[in-house]
Amino acid sequence: MIFPKYIKKGDTIGVTATSSGIVNELKQKRIKNAIKNFENRGYNVKVTDNVYTSDWRGCSSTGKERGEQFNELVKNKDVSCIFSVAGGDYLMEMLEYVDFESIKNNPKWFQGFSDNTTLIYPIVTKCDVAAVYGCHISDFGMKPWQKPVENALGVLEGTVKKQESFDFYESDRHEYVTGFEGYCNDEKVNWVNGRGEEKIEISGRLVGGCLDVLAFLIGTKYDGTEQFIEKYKDDGIVWVLESFNMEDVVLITHLWQMKEKGYFKNATGFVFGRPLMYNTWIEQPYKDAVMSVLGDLNVPIIFDSDIGHKGPQFSVIMGAKAKVTSKNGKGVLEYA
C-alpha cells in the first residue's frame, strides 16, 4: 500500500468538484472561508474552474471536464492533497477520464465522502494508494473550528493517529444561516455492538465507503476488491460502510451481492456508520437488516459509529491498518 506524504505548511491543497459544484451563495461563502482558513495556517490553495459551477442536474461540469481538472491536480507536483467540495450523484461519469496511472506515479491524499466513494474505492483497491473517507473541504469553513475538523487536518498532517468518538452528532441535515455554522450536535453518540458484546476490538486493513455507490461499482473495471482482499488477507479486512438513502430491502440486497461475490471472505469485522435516510415498510431496524445478511459470518459488527453522512465524522484512511474498539457506547479508531 502506497501512503502519500503527510501535508505540511507551505504545501498546496487542491480543491475540485468531482461530482456536484457549489452555486448556493452561503455554501460558496463557506468554501471561500475554508480556503482562507487553510491559507492562514500556511497552506497554498489551488481551486479548479468547476468548483463554483453547476448544470441542471447538479453536476459541476461534464464528466470529461471533471476528470481533466482532477488529473491536472494529480500531475501538479506542487499539490500535496486534493479535497472534493461535495458529494452528488454522477461522479462515475468522470471515471473513464481519470488517469489512474498518474495517481500511482504521483501519490497524494484525496479526501471526500458519499459519492466520492466512486473515486476513492478504485484509488485504494486498484491503484493501491491510500485515500481518506472524510469530510469535504466545506467543513473547514466553520467558525471556529470544532475538534472533528482539527482532527481531520491532523490526520492529513500525520499528527493524529487516534480518533475517539464524539459526544454528540447531527440527527439530520441543517440549513445554513451564516454559512459558518459548526455541527448542530443534537443527538448523543452511541456506538452499538451488533450482538450486545460488552467490548469489541477489530483489527485489519480498512476498506469500504458509501454502500449506495459501492453497489454499482461491483464487477466493473474500477472494482479491485478481489485483488485487494487477497493481497492483504494476512492483515484481515475491516469493512467500513455507511449508507445515504436505502430501504431495508435494498440494503439487504446490496450486502447479499457483495457477500456472494466473496468480498467478505477475509473480513475480520464490520464498522457501520449512522445511516442518513433509512426506510422500512415492515419496521425492520437497520441493525436487524444488516445482521440478517452478515450475522452468519461470525465476525464482530459495530453500528452507529462516527462515520458518514450524519456528522461529525472520523477521517478514515482507506487502505490503512487500524484497530477499531467499541465499548459502552463509545468508540476509538487507531491507526497501526
C-alpha positions as CSV (number, residue, x, y, z in Angstrom):
1,M,0.0,0.0,0.0
2,I,1.3,3.4,-1.0
3,F,0.8,6.1,1.6
4,P,1.1,9.7,0.3
5,K,3.4,12.1,2.2
6,Y,1.7,13.9,5.1
7,I,1.0,17.5,4.3
8,K,2.8,20.5,5.9
9,K,2.7,24.2,5.9
10,G,3.9,25.6,2.6
11,D,2.2,22.8,0.6
12,T,-0.5,23.3,-1.9
13,I,-4.0,21.9,-1.3
14,G,-6.1,21.3,-4.4
15,V,-9.9,21.8,-4.4
16,T,-12.1,20.3,-7.1
17,A,-15.7,19.4,-7.8
18,T,-15.7,15.7,-8.6
19,S,-19.5,15.5,-8.5
20,S,-21.7,18.4,-7.5
21,G,-20.5,22.0,-7.8
22,I,-21.3,24.8,-5.3
23,V,-23.6,27.5,-6.6
24,N,-25.5,28.3,-3.4
25,E,-24.3,31.7,-2.1
26,L,-24.0,30.6,1.6
27,K,-22.2,27.4,0.6
28,Q,-19.8,29.3,-1.6
29,K,-19.1,31.7,1.3
30,R,-18.3,28.7,3.4
31,I,-15.9,27.2,0.9
32,K,-14.1,30.5,0.5
33,N,-13.7,30.8,4.2
34,A,-12.3,27.2,4.3
35,I,-9.7,28.3,1.8
36,K,-8.9,31.4,3.8
37,N,-8.5,29.2,6.9
38,F,-6.0,27.0,5.2
39,E,-4.1,30.0,3.9
40,N,-4.0,31.4,7.4
41,R,-2.4,28.2,8.5
42,G,0.4,28.5,6.0
43,Y,-1.1,26.4,3.1
44,N,-1.5,27.5,-0.5
45,V,-4.8,26.5,-2.2
46,K,-5.5,25.8,-5.9
47,V,-9.1,25.8,-7.0
48,T,-10.2,24.2,-10.2
49,D,-12.6,26.0,-12.6
50,N,-15.6,23.8,-11.8
51,V,-15.9,24.3,-8.1
52,Y,-18.5,27.1,-8.3
53,T,-20.4,25.9,-11.4
54,S,-23.3,23.5,-11.9
55,D,-25.5,22.1,-14.6
56,W,-29.3,21.4,-14.3
57,R,-28.6,18.0,-12.7
58,G,-26.3,19.4,-10.0
59,C,-23.1,18.3,-11.7
60,S,-20.2,20.8,-11.6
61,S,-19.3,20.1,-15.2
62,T,-19.1,17.3,-17.7
63,G,-17.5,14.0,-16.7
64,K,-14.7,14.8,-19.1
65,E,-14.0,18.2,-17.6
66,R,-14.2,16.8,-14.1
67,G,-11.7,14.1,-15.0
68,E,-9.3,16.5,-16.7
69,Q,-9.4,19.0,-13.9
70,F,-8.8,16.3,-11.3
71,N,-5.9,14.9,-13.4
72,E,-4.3,18.4,-13.5
73,L,-4.2,18.5,-9.7
74,V,-2.8,14.9,-9.6
75,K,0.0,15.8,-12.0
76,N,0.8,19.1,-10.4
77,K,4.0,18.5,-8.4
78,D,3.2,21.4,-6.0
79,V,-0.2,19.8,-4.9
80,S,0.1,17.5,-1.9
81,C,-3.6,16.9,-1.2
82,I,-6.9,17.1,-3.1
83,F,-10.2,17.8,-1.5
84,S,-13.6,17.3,-3.0
85,V,-16.1,20.2,-2.4
86,A,-19.2,17.9,-2.2
87,G,-20.8,14.6,-3.0
88,G,-23.6,14.2,-5.5
89,D,-24.9,11.5,-7.9
90,Y,-22.8,11.4,-11.0
91,L,-19.1,11.1,-10.1
92,M,-19.0,7.9,-12.2
93,E,-19.2,10.0,-15.3
94,M,-15.6,11.2,-14.8
95,L,-14.0,7.7,-14.1
96,E,-13.2,6.9,-17.8
97,Y,-11.2,10.2,-17.9
98,V,-9.3,9.7,-14.7
99,D,-5.6,9.0,-15.2
100,F,-5.1,6.2,-12.7
101,E,-1.5,5.6,-13.7
102,S,-0.7,9.2,-12.7
103,I,-2.3,8.6,-9.3
104,K,0.1,5.7,-8.8
105,N,3.1,7.7,-10.0
106,N,2.1,10.9,-8.1
107,P,0.5,9.6,-4.9
108,K,-1.2,12.4,-2.9
109,W,-4.1,12.4,-0.5
110,F,-7.6,12.6,-1.9
111,Q,-10.4,13.3,0.6
112,G,-14.1,13.3,0.4
113,F,-17.1,11.0,1.1
114,S,-20.5,9.9,-0.1
115,D,-20.4,9.9,-4.0
116,N,-16.6,10.3,-3.7
117,T,-16.5,6.6,-2.8
118,T,-16.7,6.2,-6.6
119,L,-13.2,7.6,-6.9
120,I,-11.7,6.6,-3.5
121,Y,-12.5,2.9,-4.0
122,P,-10.6,2.4,-7.2
123,I,-7.7,4.6,-5.9
124,V,-7.4,2.2,-2.9
125,T,-8.3,-1.2,-4.5
126,K,-6.9,-0.7,-8.0
127,C,-4.0,1.8,-7.5
128,D,-3.0,0.5,-4.1
129,V,-2.8,4.1,-2.9
130,A,-4.4,5.1,0.5
131,A,-7.2,7.8,0.4
132,V,-9.3,9.5,3.1
133,Y,-13.0,8.9,3.5
134,G,-13.8,12.0,5.5
135,C,-15.4,15.5,5.4
136,H,-15.4,17.7,2.4
137,I,-13.5,21.0,2.4
138,S,-16.6,22.9,3.4
139,D,-16.3,21.7,7.0
140,F,-13.1,23.7,7.3
141,G,-15.2,26.8,6.6
142,M,-16.9,26.8,10.0
143,K,-16.1,29.4,12.6
144,P,-14.5,28.5,14.9
145,W,-13.1,25.1,14.0
146,Q,-14.5,22.3,16.2
147,K,-12.5,19.3,17.3
148,P,-13.5,17.0,14.4
149,V,-12.2,19.5,11.9
150,E,-8.9,19.9,13.9
151,N,-8.6,16.1,13.9
152,A,-9.3,15.9,10.1
153,L,-6.3,18.3,9.4
154,G,-4.2,16.4,12.0
155,V,-4.8,13.1,10.1
156,L,-3.5,14.6,6.9
157,E,-0.6,16.2,8.7
158,G,0.3,12.9,10.4
159,T,-0.2,14.3,13.9
160,V,-3.4,12.5,14.7
161,K,-3.2,8.7,14.8
162,K,-6.1,8.1,17.2
163,Q,-9.7,9.3,17.0
164,E,-12.2,9.0,19.8
165,S,-15.9,9.0,19.3
166,F,-17.6,12.4,19.7
167,D,-20.2,13.2,22.4
168,F,-22.9,14.3,20.0
169,Y,-23.9,14.2,16.4
170,E,-26.3,15.9,13.9
171,S,-29.5,13.9,13.7
172,D,-30.4,15.5,10.3
173,R,-29.3,18.0,7.7
174,H,-29.5,21.6,8.7
175,E,-29.7,24.7,6.5
176,Y,-27.0,27.4,6.8
177,V,-27.9,30.8,8.1
178,T,-24.5,32.5,8.1
179,G,-22.5,29.8,6.2
180,F,-20.1,29.5,9.0
181,E,-22.1,27.2,11.3
182,G,-20.4,24.3,13.2
183,Y,-22.0,20.9,13.6
184,C,-25.6,21.0,15.0
185,N,-24.9,18.4,17.6
186,D,-28.4,17.5,18.9
187,E,-28.2,13.7,19.4
188,K,-26.0,11.7,21.8
189,V,-23.4,9.4,20.1
190,N,-24.0,5.8,21.0
191,W,-21.9,3.1,19.2
192,V,-23.8,-0.2,19.2
193,N,-22.2,-3.7,19.3
194,G,-24.1,-6.0,17.0
195,R,-24.6,-8.9,19.3
196,G,-24.6,-7.0,22.5
197,E,-21.0,-7.6,23.3
198,E,-19.5,-5.7,26.2
199,K,-16.5,-4.8,24.1
200,I,-15.4,-5.2,20.5
201,E,-11.9,-4.9,19.1
202,I,-11.4,-5.3,15.3
203,S,-8.0,-5.1,13.6
204,G,-7.2,-5.2,9.9
205,R,-6.9,-3.1,6.8
206,L,-9.7,-0.6,6.2
207,V,-11.8,-0.6,3.0
208,G,-15.3,0.5,2.1
209,G,-17.3,3.7,1.8
210,C,-20.9,4.5,0.9
211,L,-23.0,1.5,0.1
212,D,-25.2,3.4,-2.3
213,V,-22.2,3.8,-4.5
214,L,-20.4,0.5,-4.0
215,A,-23.5,-1.3,-5.2
216,F,-22.9,-0.1,-8.8
217,L,-19.1,-0.3,-8.8
218,I,-19.3,-4.1,-8.2
219,G,-17.9,-6.0,-11.1
220,T,-16.8,-3.0,-13.2
221,K,-13.2,-2.4,-14.2
222,Y,-13.0,0.1,-11.4
223,D,-13.6,-2.6,-8.8
224,G,-10.3,-4.0,-7.4
225,T,-11.8,-5.8,-4.4
226,E,-10.7,-9.3,-5.3
227,Q,-7.1,-8.4,-5.7
228,F,-7.2,-6.1,-2.6
229,I,-8.6,-8.7,-0.2
230,E,-6.3,-11.4,-1.5
231,K,-3.1,-9.2,-1.2
232,Y,-4.0,-8.1,2.3
233,K,-5.7,-11.3,3.6
234,D,-3.0,-11.8,6.3
235,D,-3.8,-8.4,7.7
236,G,-7.5,-9.1,7.7
237,I,-10.1,-6.8,6.1
238,V,-12.2,-4.3,8.1
239,W,-15.2,-3.2,6.1
240,V,-16.1,0.4,6.9
241,L,-19.6,1.1,5.5
242,E,-22.4,3.6,5.6
243,S,-25.5,4.5,3.6
244,F,-27.1,7.6,2.3
245,N,-30.6,6.6,1.3
246,M,-31.6,3.0,1.4
247,E,-34.7,0.9,2.1
248,D,-34.1,-2.3,4.1
249,V,-34.7,-4.5,1.1
250,V,-32.1,-2.5,-1.0
251,L,-29.6,-2.6,1.9
252,I,-30.0,-6.4,2.3
253,T,-29.8,-7.0,-1.5
254,H,-26.5,-5.0,-1.8
255,L,-24.9,-6.7,1.1
256,W,-26.0,-10.1,-0.1
257,Q,-24.5,-9.3,-3.6
258,M,-21.1,-8.4,-2.0
259,K,-21.2,-11.4,0.2
260,E,-22.0,-13.8,-2.7
261,K,-19.1,-12.2,-4.7
262,G,-16.8,-13.3,-1.9
263,Y,-15.9,-9.8,-0.9
264,F,-16.2,-10.6,2.8
265,K,-14.3,-13.9,3.0
266,N,-11.2,-12.3,4.7
267,A,-13.2,-9.9,6.8
268,T,-12.3,-9.5,10.5
269,G,-15.2,-7.3,11.2
270,F,-17.5,-4.5,10.0
271,V,-18.0,-0.9,11.2
272,F,-21.2,0.8,10.0
273,G,-21.8,4.5,10.2
274,R,-25.1,6.2,11.0
275,P,-27.5,6.0,8.0
276,L,-28.8,9.4,6.9
277,M,-32.1,8.1,5.4
278,Y,-33.4,4.6,6.0
279,N,-36.9,3.4,5.2
280,T,-38.6,0.1,6.0
281,W,-42.2,-1.0,5.4
282,I,-42.1,-3.8,7.9
283,E,-40.5,-1.9,10.9
284,Q,-37.2,-3.7,10.4
285,P,-34.4,-1.9,12.2
286,Y,-31.2,-1.1,10.2
287,K,-29.2,-3.4,12.5
288,D,-31.5,-6.3,12.0
289,A,-31.4,-5.9,8.2
290,V,-27.6,-6.0,8.2
291,M,-27.4,-8.9,10.7
292,S,-29.8,-10.9,8.6
293,V,-27.1,-11.0,5.9
294,L,-23.8,-10.7,7.8
295,G,-24.7,-12.4,11.0
296,D,-23.5,-15.9,9.9
297,L,-20.0,-14.6,9.1
298,N,-19.4,-14.8,12.9
299,V,-17.2,-11.6,13.0
300,P,-17.9,-8.6,15.1
301,I,-20.1,-5.9,13.7
302,I,-20.3,-2.3,15.0
303,F,-23.2,0.1,14.3
304,D,-23.8,3.9,14.6
305,S,-20.1,4.8,14.5
306,D,-18.9,8.3,13.7
307,I,-18.6,7.7,10.0
308,G,-20.6,9.1,7.1
309,H,-23.4,11.5,6.4
310,K,-24.5,12.3,10.0
311,G,-21.5,14.4,11.1
312,P,-19.2,14.9,12.7
313,Q,-17.2,12.0,11.3
314,F,-13.9,10.4,11.6
315,S,-11.2,10.7,8.9
316,V,-10.9,7.1,7.7
317,I,-7.7,6.3,5.8
318,M,-8.9,3.6,3.5
319,G,-6.1,1.1,2.8
320,A,-4.5,1.7,6.2
321,K,-4.1,-0.9,9.0
322,A,-6.1,0.1,12.1
323,K,-7.8,-1.1,15.2
324,V,-11.4,-0.2,16.0
325,T,-12.7,-0.5,19.6
326,S,-16.3,-0.2,20.7
327,K,-17.3,-0.3,24.4
328,N,-20.1,1.4,26.5
329,G,-21.4,3.3,23.5
330,K,-18.0,4.9,22.8
331,G,-15.5,4.0,20.0
332,V,-11.9,4.5,19.0
333,L,-10.2,4.3,15.7
334,E,-6.4,4.0,15.9
335,Y,-4.0,3.6,13.0
336,A,-1.3,1.0,13.3
